[in-house]
Amino acid sequence: MSDHNPLTLRLNLREKIAYGMGDVGSNLMLCIGTLYLLKFYTDELGMPAYYGGIIFLVAKFFTAFTDMLTGFLLDSRK
């Protein structure tokens, strides 16, 4: 066991980049799927593009609030 206090340890730039790159693949696939869905909404369903944007905006706000609620509930447990 080391005597280092985890609150005072700092990451160097290389480690920060490495941790940040961990989710790039899944986010890339999510963006590709979202763009395809927007193209489907506009081309196949004839929906105006701003309606598709509003749908995605509402979904992002919903996700933001549910993520905060989930974090709060998990942090309040033991």
Secondary structure, 3 states (H helix, E strand, C coil): CCCCCCCCCCCCHHHHHHHHHHHHHHHHHHHHHHHHHHHHHHHHCCCCHHHHHHHHHHHHHHHHHHHHHHHHHHHHCC
